[in-house]
Amino acid sequence: MSAAGTTVTCGWPTDAVAELTLRRPHRHNAVDEQLVEDLHAALHEAELGGAAALLLVGEGPSFCSGHDLAAPAMSAEDTRRHVERLQDVSRILRAGVPSVAAVHGYALGAGFELALSCDLVVAAEDARFGLPEVPMGLAIGGGASAVLVRAVGAQRARQLVLLGERFGAARAAELGLVVEVAPLAAARDRALALAQRLAEQPREALAVAKQLLQAVDDDELEPAYERETEAMLAAAGSAEAEGAARTFAAAKRTDEERGR
């Protein structure tokens, strides 16, 4: 295992597949500034190592529970930089070598958006997906406003975004958001098998095929990124977002007290 950073590592389960592991298990791999920077470093390490495919996984009980609501508040300038750096991760995953996400536990908000940036998604039976930004007084990101509509249709996209509903692996498969549902103990291995199959394809032909498929989304994605950035900045300091954060913190304290 090669440590690309403290919160994301880059390993090589096979000679051709780089495995990027989110490593903030105590926070369900919630996204903060450090994780985004470490993810950039891990992607760069995989590229330098000549990876033909990527496997993205989360350590601990979840894949990624979204933005870390317990992280210190950021200035508008820092928030913009953070959002744009996370969007760059999405761009790299969409434009680079084929990627497979192995999702278990929570894949919420930015975690769901990160999975959507991968070419294929394998979900463990315990996976829970969702975009809780609207109930939290926030705005969606990661290109989800464009990608989700194309993936599931306008009506279902509105349902998922406007209501912030969570749904399980079986529902994700029905919606066409995952290619396979596997038992928790087997999900990572199934995703690795898919990544290895991708790595064994003729590399140039695979790259061209991915570019052709991605070209359909590219015209919509960049404007979506820009709109989402402005929406996230506007929502970040709103009274609704601050109130939702306080409610979240109070509920978390109650849960912790019950667990004592």
N, C-alpha and C positions, 0 to 999 in steps of 0.2 A: 504494500500500500504506500503510495506516495502522497504526502500531505501537501495539497495545493493551498490550504489555508486551515484555520482553526475550526471553521464551521462547515466546510465542504472538502471532501477528499476525492482524489482521482486514483482509482485502482484499475488493474488489468486482469479481469477474470479469464480472458483469452488474449492471444497475441493481437487480435484485431479489434477487440471491443474495450472501450474505456468505460468504467463504471464510476459515475459521479454520485457521491453519497452526501445527502444533507445531514448534518450532524449537530442538531440542537434538540436532541430528544426530550430534554426536560421542558421545552417549550413547544413540543409537537412540531419541531422544525419551522417555527414561525419565522417570517422573513423580516430581517433587520438590515441595517446598512452593511454590517460585516458579512453577513451571509451572501448578499448580492455581490460584494467585491470578491469574496472567496469563490463564488460560482463562476465569475469571470475568469479568475485565475485557473480554476479547474478546467474550464473549457479550453483555455489557451494551452494548458499542459496536454490535454487530450489531442489537440491539433498538432502540437510539436511532436508528440509521440506517434503520429501517423495513424490515429484511430480511424477505422473504416465504418464504425458505428458507435453510438453512445447508448448507455443504459443509465437512466436516472432513477434513483431510489431514495428513500428516507429511512434514517435510522430510528429505532424506537417504535412507539405506538402508532405513529402516523407518517404519511408521506409529507404533507405540509399543510399547516392549519391556517395559512394566510399571513397577512401583515401582523407583526407583533404589536398588539395594542398596548402592551406594557412598556414599550420602548420609550425613551425620552422624547418629548416633543421636539420637532425640527422647525427651523425657520422656513419661510416660503421658498427661499433659494435652495436650501438643503433638500426640501421635499421635492422640488422640481428635479434636482440632480438625481436623487434616489429613484424617482419614478422613471426617469429617462435611462438610467443605468439598468433597471429591471427590464425595460423595454428592449434594451440592447441584447440582453440575454435571450429574450424571445426571438429577436431577429436572428441571432446566431444559430439558435436551435432550428429555426425555420429554413435558413439558408445553407446551413452546414451539412455535415454527413448525417445519414438517417439516425433518428433517435427513438428510443422506446422508453416509456415511463412505466414503472411498476408501482402502482398506487395501492396503498393499504391505509386503513384508518381514515383520518380526515384529509381531504383535498378540497380546501375551502378558499374562496377569494383568490388571492395571488397564487395559492397552491393549485387550485383548479386551473387557473390561467396558465400556470407553468406546464401542467400536464397537457393542456390544449395546444401548447407550442410544439410538443413532440409529435413525431409522425404516427406513432402507434402507442396505444395505452392498453396495458393489461391491468385489470382491477382484481384485487383480492375480494373475497366474499364479504369482508367486513368494511369495505371502502364506503365512505360517505362523501358525496360531492355537493357543492353548492356555492352560490355567490351571495353571501350575506351582507354585501355592502349597503344596499338600500335600507334594510332595517337598522343598520348601524349608522345611518346618516352619511354614508360615504358614496364614492363613485367607483364603478368597475374600471378595470384597466387590462393591460396585457393584450390589447387588441380584441378582447372578448366581445365588444359591441359589434364587431364585424364578423369574427370567426363563428360565434355561437349562432347567429342568424343563418349563416350559410350551412352550418352543421346540422341544426335541428329544425330550421324554419322559423319564421317571424313570430308566430303565435306561441310556440313552445319557448322560444328565447325570451319573449316578454314575460311569460309565466315564471321562468326560472329567475330572471333578473328582478322584475318588479316585486315579486313576493318573497324573494330570497329563500326559496324552498330548498331544503336538503333532500337528497335522494340517494338510494343505494346503488350497488354495482349492477344488479339486475336491471334497474331502470336506466342506468347509463348505457347498458348494452342495447336496450330497446330503442334508445334515442340515437344509437350509432356513435356514441362518444368513446366507446372502448371496443377493442377487437376480441377480447376474451375475458371471461370471469373465471378465476381459479381459486382453489382453497388457499387460505392465508399462507400456509407452509410452502406452497408450490408457486405462488405468484411471481416471486423474484426469478426463480429458475425458468419459468415459462417466458418471462420477458427477456431474459438472457438468451434463451434459445431463439427467439425472434430476432434479437439484435445480431446474433451470430449468423443467422440465415441472411440477413441484410448485408452483413460484412462480406459474405461469400459471393454476392452478386457481382457481375462485372462493374467495376467502380465508375467508369465514365458513363456507361449507359444508365446506371442508377442515379448518378448526379443529374443527368439530362432529364430523366423521368421526373425526378423531384422538382427540378426547376419548372418544368411544364405544368405540373400540378400546382405548384406554389404561385405561378404567375397569375392564376385566376384570382387569388386573394390579394396579391401585392398592391393593386391599384386601390383597394379598399382599406388595407391595413395602415398605411402611413397616415392618411387623414384621420383614421380612427385613433391611432396613437396620439396625435396632436389634440384631438377633441377630448380624449380621456385624460390627458395630462392637465388641461385647463380645468376640466370638471373635478378632478381629484384635488387640485390646488384650492378651488373654490369651496369644496366640501370639507377639506381638512380642518379648518378652523371654525366651522359653523357651530352654532348653538346645538343643533341636532346631533352632530357628531360628538361634541363634548358631553352631552347628556347621555348618549348611548354608551360612551366609554365609561362614564361613572356607573351606569347600570350594570355594565359588564363586569367592572371591578368589584362591585358590591355582591353580585351573584357568585363571582369566583371566591370571594372571601367566605361567603356562606357555605359554599361547597367544601372549602378547605376545613372550615370549623366542623362540619358534619362528619368529615373524614377522620377527625382526631379521636 
